[in-house]
Each structure stands twice: as C-alpha cells, then as structure tokens.
Amino acid sequence: MAESPVNRIKELDKERAKLLDSAKKEALTRAEGAVAELNALGFEYRLVNGVARGRPAGTRGGRKMRAKVCPLCKFETKPPHDRRAHRFSSAKRRPFTAAELKEKGYARV
C-alpha cells in the first residue's frame, strides 16, 4: 500500500526539524567562538536568545499629539496639530490659511 501524503508530510516535518536543529547548533558554535574572540580582544559582547530589551525598533520618543484646539489657529484640525506645526510658516506665527491647511494635509474639524 502506498504511503499517505499526510504521513509523508509528517516525516518531512521531522526531518526538517532535525536539519534546522543541527544548523542552529552549528551556527551557535561559530557565533560563540566569534564572541569569545571579541571578548579576548577587550570588547564586551554577549549572545542573547530572544527579544532585545529596550525600546522596540521603529519607535521614537517624544510627545503624542492630542486632538485639541491649536492655540494659534483657534480651531481643531484632522489630523490634529499644535503650535509646533507653525514653526516654519512665517517670521510671525499666525493661523494657517485654507490653502496652507490643504497643502499640509489638515482638514478643519
């Protein structure tokens, strides 16, 4: 009787897991050797398994914008903006005109 496809897939999964495990052990051995070499040169390195601690990649610190009325424009926009958005508008800070709002991608709420 022919081997069923489900059994064949299970066997292939087991074989894949074995190959992956041996490749991981091999790579880990090379990496540990490289880290040991760097440490011998006076650098402080260590291998860490898992997620790095600290701030996640792609995030920035700073303030979050809340939907409030801009103190210069005296109205709310979508997306929200505040006094900082007027930083480069002109020598004297003033409310945005309708054309400037459209250019910057704001819509008056």
N, C-alpha and C positions, 0 to 999 in steps of 0.2 A: 504494500500500500504506500502511496506517495505521501511525503511529508506535508503537513498542512502549512499554509502560509503564516498562520498565527504562531505556530511553533518555531518556524524559521526566523520570524521577526524577533521572538524572544531570545533565540540563540544569538542572533546578530547583536541584540542589545547587550547581552552578557559579554560577548567578545569585544564590543566597543568599550564597555566599562573597564575591562581588563587592560585594553590598549591605552585608554585615557589615563588610568591609574599609573601604569608604568611610565608613560610620557611625563606625567606630573612629577613622579619621584625623580626621574632623570633631570628634569628642569630645575627642581628644587635643590638637588645636589649641586648642580652648576651654579645656581644663584647663591647658595650658602658659601660656596668656595669663593665667589666674587666678593661677597660681603666680608668674608674673613680677610681677604687680600686688602680691601679698602681699609678695614679696621687696623690691619698691620701697618698701613701707611700713615696712620694717625687720624683718619676720618672716623666719624661716629655714624655708622649705618646699622640698620636692623631690618629684618624681614618681618612683615606683619601680615597675618592672614585675616581677611575680612575687609570691612569698610573702614576707610580712613576717618579719623576723628577730626573735629573742627567743622568749619563751615562747608556745606555741600558745594560742589563745583557749580559755577554759573550763578552764584548768588552774590549780591553786593550788600554792603551795609547801607545805612542812611535812613532817611525818613520815608515814611509811607504817606502817600497823598490821600487826604480825606476829602470827601465831597463837601466842600464848604464854599461860601461866597468869597471871591477874591477881594482883598481889601482895596485894590486899585480900581478894578472894573465895577465893583459893587453888584455883581451878578455871578451866578454859578454856571459852569460850563460842563460839557461832557466830551471827553474825559476831563476830570477836574484839573484846575491849575491854581497857582497862588502867586504871590509877589515875585517868586524866583523866576517865573516864566517871562516876566517883563524885563529881565536883566539886560538884554541886548536890544530892546525895542527902540530906544532913543536916548538922548542925553538926559532928558527929564522923563521919568517914568509916568506913563499915562495909560488910561484904559485902552484895550485893543479895539480897533475899528472892525466893522463887519468883514472887510476884506482880509484883515490880518487874522481874524478868527478862522476864516475859511482856509487861508494859507497854512496855518499852523495845525489844522485838523480839529479845531474845537467847534462845538455847537452850543449855542446858548440854550440853557435849560429854562 
